[in-house]
Amino acid sequence: MNHAVAGMRLGVAQAGIKMADHDDVVLISLAPGSSTSAVFTQNAFRAAPVLIAAEHQHTNRGQAGWLLINTGNANAGTGEPGKSMAIQSCQAVADLTGSSIDSVLPFSTGVIGEPLSGELITQALPQALADLGDNNWERAAAAILTTDTRAKLRSVSIDLDGQTCVITGMAKGAGMICPNLATMLGFIGTDAQIAPDVLDTLLQIAVAASFNRISVDGDTSTNDAVVLSATGQSSVVLEAGSDHTTRFLDALTGLMIELAHDIVRDGEGATKFVEVRVKGGASEAACDQVARTIAHSPLVKTALFASDPNWGRLLMAIGRAGLENLDTSVISIHINGVLIAEDGARAASYTEEAGQAAMADRDLVVEVNLNQGSAASSLWTTDLSYDYVKINADYRT
């Protein structure tokens, strides 16, 4: 598949941040006149590159020219020296390219709390610049990984009444995933012409329906960011409220949902891909509250890993979700279409054999009907396995 986005070039380099002979720096060049929108983690302990990227994004008014990404070190919990290092790296890009420092947005992922060498990144920049090309998406997607086992890369071409534009995106993330805009990073590009304010709206809507609806372990990273850049190199012009913009948003949201699913399927130690659907709520917020409580429960997640239809743990999670005036006597639960509980108790038709057969699948749908309204909400999560514990116990060794 051709992932190229006209006006967007990517270069990959080896800085030796954590390992020698390993791609760990990505530099993305955006054509002059490009628009860029970004959303950042809501974790109060924002990493230094997040702080600097948000500051530069505000200063350049959505007109970034360069995205600088490193893996192997998150540059988080590093105080003022960490901020100085992020600024130093941006300045190095600016000096080498004749750009302003605020046109450079830095991003980092990896171990938290360790100093990051700005010198290593600076020394790798000439290699990244020399490597710039519009067909480097696959190498770049692999270079930004940490505990991921595979790259996440998606691309789609959209026909809008005879005019064509492309959307390509890459993401990384496998653990510390519970985005609230996760460690997750996403970089998406399109060659459509989109003004910064319209781009901001499109990104916020698409993120809310995709990356903000996944959870591996319930922890929101210090470094999360999702970036959407529009290079304006195609003839497609997208304006607020137009039919073409609506169709573009549908395609963008679909691509970002695919990337979000890729992150969940590659969750650390995951053996299950689980969609939690909650319907029949008094409000979407109430349904979302129940869905997240289920998805974040270690007891539910370990039962999923064991393929154990332990519906009592689901009842527990629903009951502690904090909904006011919850009528437990009308709640029903299905797992992969098998009725497990109804009217707040074990379903008369339920058998352990049917429950175990449903739970044996790798892809599961846990559906809860609160029967108290018409609202609904869904999110995607994983089980919690032995390997998740091993991966995170050994993360710094």
N, C-alpha and C positions, 0 to 999 in steps of 0.2 A: 504494500500500500504506500502511496506517495503522501507523506505527512507534511510536505513543505507548505509554509505560509509565506507568500511573497512579502518581502520587507522585514522578515524576521530570520536572523541567522544565529546559529548556535555554535560555540566552540567549547571543546573539552580539554582539560589539562590534568596533570598529575603534580600535586603539591607535596605529597607525603605527609599529610596532616595526621593521619592515624596509621596508615600502612604505606609502605613503599610500593612503587609500581602499580598504583591503583588510581583510576580516574576519580578525582574528588573535587574538582572545580569545574563549574559550568559558567560560561559568560554568554549572555544573550544580547544581541544587538537589535535595536528597533529602528526602523526607518524614520527619518525626520518627518514630523507631523503626525506621528502615531499618538493614539490616546491610550492611556493605561489606567485601570482601576484596580484597587487592592483592598482586601479585608484581612484583618489581623486578629490574632488570638485575644480573647478576653481575660486570659490569665493575668492576674495583677503583677506577677513576676515576669513581665515581658523581657525577652532576651534583648541584648544590645542591638543586634541587627534589625529586630522588629521596631525598636524605638527609632533608629536612624532611618529605616525605610519609610515608616509612617511620617516622619518629619520631612523627608525629601519629597514624598508623594504630595504632601500638603504644599510645600514650597513651589514645586514645579507644576502644580495645578493639573496633574494628570498627563504630563508630557514627558514621561521618563524616556531615556534613550538607551539605558543599559540595565540589565538584571544580572547581578553577581551572586552565585550560589556556591556554597561549599558544604561538604559532608565530612563526617569524622569528628566534628566539634561544634556544639550548639552555640558557643559564646554566650551562654546564659548563666546568670548568677556570678558574673565576672565584674560587676561594678563599673566604675568610671574607666578603668583600663580596658575593659571590654568594649565600651562605647568608643574610646579612642582608637582601638584596633579596627572597628567597623568603619569609622571615618577614614582612617588611614588607607584601608583597602579601596574605598570609594574614590579617594583622592588619587590613588595609583591608577585606577581605570581612567579617571578624568584626564590625568597628565598624559597617559599613553594615547588617548583618543582625541585630545583637544576639546573635551566636553566640560561642562560645568559639573561640579561635584554633586549638586542636587539632582542631576539627571540620572544618577546611579542609585539603584535600590539594592541593598545587600540582604542576603538570606543565608541562614546557617542551620544545620541539623546535625545531631550527634550527641556526644556526652555532655551533660550539664555540669557546670562548676569548674571546668578546667580552662586555663588560659589558652587562647588561640593565637598562634603566631601569625602576625600580619606579614612578616617577612616571607614566610612560606607561600602565602597567597600572592603577594606582590611578585615574587620570582616566577610564579606559574603563569602570570597574566600574558606575557608575550607568546607563550605556547598556545594559550586559549585564543588569543587574537589571530594568530596565524592559522588556527584550525577553523575559524568561522565559516559556516556553510549552511545553506537552507535545508540540507538533507541529513542533518546530524541529530535529529530528534531521538532516534533509538539509542545512540550512544549517550546522549544527555540524560535520557530517562533512566538509564542504568547507572550513571555516575552519581545521581542524587540519592541513591538508596542507602539505608543503614541496616536494620535487621530484616528488611524486606527480602523475600526469596526470589522475586521477579519484578521486572519493570512494569509500570502501569502507563500505557500510551494508547490514546484513542484519537481517531480523526474522522471527520465527516465532511462531505461536499454537499452544499445546499443549492438547489435550483429555485430561484425566485423569479418566476415568469420570464425565463430566458436568460437571466443574469445569474452568475454563479459566484459563490464565495465559499471559503474553506474555514473550518474550525479544527484545530489540533490542540490536544492537551496532554500533559504528563503530570503525574502525581507520585508522591512517595508517602509511605506510612504503613506500619504494621502493629506498632504498640504505642502506648500513651495516646490512644485515639478516642476522643470524645469532643470533637470540634465545637467550639462556641464562638463563632465569628459574627489541626489537632495534631507523637510528633508527626504532623502531616504538612506537606507543602504541595501546592498545585500551581501549575503555570499553563495558561491557555492562551492561544493566539488565533486571530482571525484577520483576513485581509479585507474585511468590510470597512466602510467608512462610517465611524460612529463617534459622535461628540462625547467628551468626557462625562457630562452629566447623564446622558442616556446610558453610557457604558456602566456607570455606577449603579444605576437602577437595575439593569440586566443582571449584573453580577450578584447583587444582593438577593434578587429573586431566585436565581439559579442555585446559589449557595444554600439558601434556606431549604430548598427542596432536595438537596443532594448531600454535600459534605456535613451539613449540620444535622443530618438524620442518620448518622452512623456512630457506633460506639463499639470498641473492642474491649476496653477495660474501664471506661468511665472517667479516665484522667485526661484533662485538657492540657496540652503541651504549652510550654513557654514560648515556642517558636512558630506556631501555626501561621500560615499565610496562604491566601489564594489570590493569584494575579491574573487579570484578563487584559490583554493588549489587542488593540485594533490598529493595524498598520495603514489602512486606507488605500491599499494598492490595487483593489479590485474596483469595478464600476458600481458595486452595490452600495447604496447610500441608505442607512437606516436611521429613521427619525422617530421620535417619541410618538407612540400611538398608532403607527402605520401597520398595515397588514403584514408587510414584509418583516417588520421588527418583531411582531408576534410570532411569526413562523420561525424566525431566527432564534428567538428565545426558547421556543419548544425544542429546537435542535441543540442549542447550547445546554439546556437543562438535561436533556437526554444524555448527552456526552458526559456531563459532569456526574450524573447518576451512575453511568457505567464505570467511571473512574472511582467513584465512592464504593461501588460494589467490589471493584478490584482490590481496594484497600482492605475491606472486610474479609474477603476470601483469602487474602494473604496475611490476615491477622496472626500475630505471634502465637504459634502452637495451635492454631485453630483447626478443628476437624469438622465444624458445622458452620453453614451460612444460614442465619436465622432472620426471618422477617417477623417482627412483632407488630401485629395490627390490633388496634383498639378502636372499637366503634360503639355507637349508641351512647355517647357521652353528652353531658350538658353543654360542653364547649370543646373546641379543639385543644385548648390548653390543658383541660382535664384529661383528655385522652392521651396527650403527649406525656403528661406527668405519670400516668400509669405505665405507658410503654417504656419510658426511661427507667422507672423503678424495676420493672421486670428485667430489662436488658442489663442493668447494673448489678443485679443481685448475684453474689458469688454462689449462693446455694442453687439458684435457678441454673446458672451457667455450668456448674459442675454436674448437675443432673442432665443437662443437654449433652455434655461430654460423655456421660455414661450411657446415653440413649435410654435414660430412665424416665418414664412418663410420670414423674413425681408431681402430680398436679397440686398437691398440698403446698408445695413451694411457690407455685404460681398464685394460689389463693393468698398466701402470706404476703407476697410482693404487692398484689393488688390492694390488700387491706392496709398496708403501711404506706401507700402512696400519698396519703394525706388529703384525700378528697373529702370535702364536707358533705354530710348527709348521704353517704354512700349506702345504697340499699343492696346488701350482699345477697339477699334472697332471690334476686332476679338475674344474677350474673351467670353467663355461660362461657365455656372455654372449649375451643377446638384445637387440635394439633394435627396439621396436615389433613384436615377435613374430618378427623375422627372426633366425635363429641366426647369430651372427657368429663366435663362437669356442667350441670345446668341447675338453675334455681338455687345457686349457692352451695350445691352439694354434688357428690359423685353422680354421674348420669346413670340412669337405670339400665341403659343399653350398653354401657361401657364394659369392656373386658380388658384385662392386662395384656392379653395376646394382641389385641387390636392396637393398644397404646404402644406396645413395644415395636410392633411392625411399623407404625407411623414414625416413631422416633429413630428408627434405624437409618432413615434417609440422611444424606449429607445436607440437603437443602430442606429446611423446615419453615413452616408458617405457623406461628402461635397466634391464634385469633381470640380476642376477648371481646365479648359483647356486654357492655354495662347495662344496656336496656334502660337508659335513663334520658335519652335524647337522640339527636340525629347527627352529632358531630363525630369525626373520626380522625385518627392520626396513625402513622406508621413510622418505623425506623428499622435499621438493619444492624445486626450484631453477630457475635460469635459465641461459641462455648468457651469454657476455661479448662485447659488441659494441663497435664504434667509438664509438657514442653514449654508452656507459657511461663511457668515458675522457673524452669531451668534456664530459659533464655534470659530472663530478667535477673535471676540470681547471679548469672555469669557475665552480665553485660559489660562490666568494667574490668574483667579479668582476661 
